Amino acid sequence: MAVPKKKTSKMRRRMRRSHQAMVKLFLARCTHCNAAIPAHRICHNCGHYAGKAVVTTGEN
């Protein structure tokens, strides 16, 4: 079994983990119903995307 020859320093360990940070989700506003939705996604509230009805929901 492979065993590390030397202890990994705190700086090297933190540099390796720097890519694992959580990213804040950017929310845009739906142009039809003004609900907060992730960018470039269909609105779950009204079913519109880019001003066009894409999915029919109970409200339509």
Residue pairs with C-beta under 8 A, 6 or more apart in sequence:
25 38
26 38
26 39
27 36
27 37
27 38
27 39
28 36
28 37
28 38
28 39
29 35
29 36
29 37
30 36
30 37
30 43
30 45
30 46
30 48
31 48
31 50
31 51
32 43
32 46
32 48
32 51
33 43
33 45
33 46
33 48
35 43
35 44
35 45
35 46
37 43
37 44
37 45
41 49
42 48
42 49
42 54
42 55
43 49
45 57
45 59
46 53
46 57
46 59
46 60
47 53
47 54
47 55
47 56
47 57
47 59
47 60
48 54
53 60
